[in-house]
Amino acid sequence: MEKKITILGAGLVGSLLSILLQKRGYQVTILERRSDMRKANMSAGRSINLAMSVRGWAALEMAGLKKDIEEIAIPMYGRQIHNLDGTTVFQAYGKNNEAIYSVSRGDLNKKLISLAEANGVSIQFNQRVEDVELDTQVLKIEDAQTLVKSEYQDHEMIIAADGAFSALRNAYVKKDRFNYNQFYIEHGYKELFIPAGENNSFLIEEKALHIWPRKNFMLIALPNFDGSFTCTLFFPFEGNPSFSAIKTEADAKQFFETQFPDALELMPTFAEDYFKNPTSSLVTVKCFPWIYEDKSFLIGDAAHAIVPFYGQGMNAGFEDCRILMEIMDASSSKSWKEILPIYQQARKKNGDAVADLALQNFIEMRDLVADPLFLARKKIEKQLGLLYPAQFNSVYEMVSFSNTSYHFAISCQKAQDKLLQKIMAEGDFETNVNLPEFKNLLVNWIVEYANEVALLEK
Ligand SMILES: Cc1cc2nc3c(=O)[nH]c(=O)nc-3n(C[C@H](O)[C@H](O)[C@H](O)COP(=O)(O)OP(=O)(O)OC[C@H]3O[C@@H](n4cnc5c(N)ncnc54)[C@H](O)[C@@H]3O)c2cc1C
């Protein structure tokens, strides 16, 4: 008998997961609310892009898709900081020339959808799941085009990969003892655009993630293949300055002339983009449990929606898929009753940890990247990593350049803060590191640090 699974949502996580499951012998159907984005008229160059890092690549590799996606990814080796006085500084992300990769969300999603179909997945577009009867596994669906309502129940398992406002999760919310926490930050975001120069040239550094940090707000830009950059303004909804305080084209231009003059010069369609593009909110969702008996479960943003400041939402969702497959592959019974509690146990703490890391990183991106003390610390972290590679890896590197669990990475933070404070209190590291007395101290501190983190659960 065929083992049938229905996935809600053909977004990034749903499409990837469908391929991994189909390859393990399941027959997967995806119900997707939107129309087929491969046919929809998405204007070139105006797609939002995402940073893909090691965890994302690991899951794609497991699905045999790494090469396909590498073709549409641009490496970004560091942050290019744009100061208010027009000067720029490049800060490498890693100590060994590591990169995160700019990928167009639209191109990635289209490619994953096509690859899912090529692997035998059936994708039903325009099918919005309105409600789920948890015990009977009946899905209540509305056709987004005809508005005809129907019911669907032809599966042994329902998986919700339907994003931050998941329909399955809404059904869980109505159940007794389901914990649910939803939190909006006071900032929203708006997409803006820097077009390519002549012959598709890049008008600012191609292989970097650009940041204009301005303490309580920031502008960022990620490169696209055609030489353009997709920019995002992260800005408070209320107060002064804020989205609500900018009412006219003149207000918007004046604000950008004051805060981001070098970026404004590169944005010929600024006023049009600013008023045409929506202002969107940023939500964090934590919930528990993620599973319902052996009948359904949550994955990706449906389980853990997070703010985008560590560039990890998709990466975390892809990692959910990889870990789930590892658990399935290791299970002798292959029964959902055995697999799901292990999946939840493995991933829930990591969903919470990456949500917290992402909230913290907003302050780092919009403010600290321009702070000399912070930069000095970053430099020392890299040197420590080179001097003691077996003992020390910065939290940023663990998150972006390794598959170390998010939970372990965030747990190391306190110990790293303590170590770095001691080192920085001694004065200039570059000078000290050559002094025998300091070297002895440092070795002791590193051993202490290593012992401390060894006690943390990996
Ligand atoms: C501004 C911004 C920047 C970001 N940058 C990064 C980054 O650099 N790196 C990174 O890793 N992550 C980033 N993220 C996060 C990333 O976009 C998400 O984590 C990722 O898209 C989650 O994938 P998903 O498949 O779980 O959900 P989604 O991508 O939201 O997909 C959900 C799918 O389900 C469909 N759907 C929804 N409801 C229903 C329903 N009721 N019935 C049927 N279908 C439904 C939707 O149409 C959609 O296709 C960013 C997010 C934002 C907002």
The ligand as a Gaussian input file, in Angstrom:
#p B3LYP/6-31G(d) Opt

LIG

0 1
 C       12.312000      40.145000       5.149000
 C       12.699000      38.720000       5.385000
 C       13.993000      38.319000       5.132000
 C       14.372000      37.002000       5.373000
 N       15.671000      36.649000       5.142000
 C       16.066000      35.377000       5.400000
 C       17.418000      34.978000       5.155000
 O       18.246000      35.775000       4.735000
 N       17.769000      33.672000       5.389000
 C       16.876000      32.764000       5.891000
 O       17.272000      31.607000       6.114000
 N       15.596000      33.125000       6.123000
 C       15.159000      34.389000       5.891000
 N       13.866000      34.744000       6.101000
 C       12.932000      33.744000       6.650000
 C       12.380000      32.840000       5.575000
 O       11.746000      33.612000       4.588000
 C       11.388000      31.867000       6.178000
 O       11.920000      31.286000       7.334000
 C       11.035000      30.769000       5.187000
 O       10.411000      31.326000       4.053000
 C       10.113000      29.753000       5.841000
 O        9.725000      28.805000       4.887000
 P        8.372000      28.004000       5.071000
 O        8.267000      27.150000       3.887000
 O        8.311000      27.429000       6.433000
 O        7.233000      29.137000       5.039000
 P        6.842000      30.081000       3.818000
 O        8.021000      30.415000       3.003000
 O        6.061000      31.178000       4.429000
 O        5.874000      29.175000       2.921000
 C        4.583000      28.837000       3.352000
 C        3.799000      28.405000       2.124000
 O        2.507000      27.955000       2.566000
 C        1.484000      28.570000       1.787000
 N        0.315000      28.662000       2.657000
 C        0.136000      29.496000       3.716000
 N       -1.057000      29.283000       4.285000
 C       -1.645000      28.294000       3.579000
 C       -2.900000      27.641000       3.694000
 N       -3.768000      27.964000       4.647000
 N       -3.199000      26.654000       2.804000
 C       -2.315000      26.314000       1.826000
 N       -1.116000      26.915000       1.666000
 C       -0.785000      27.883000       2.537000
 C        2.075000      29.915000       1.390000
 O        1.438000      30.428000       0.249000
 C        3.525000      29.538000       1.134000
 O        3.738000      29.074000      -0.164000
 C       13.441000      36.063000       5.872000
 C       12.131000      36.469000       6.109000
 C       11.760000      37.780000       5.885000
 C       10.355000      38.195000       6.177000

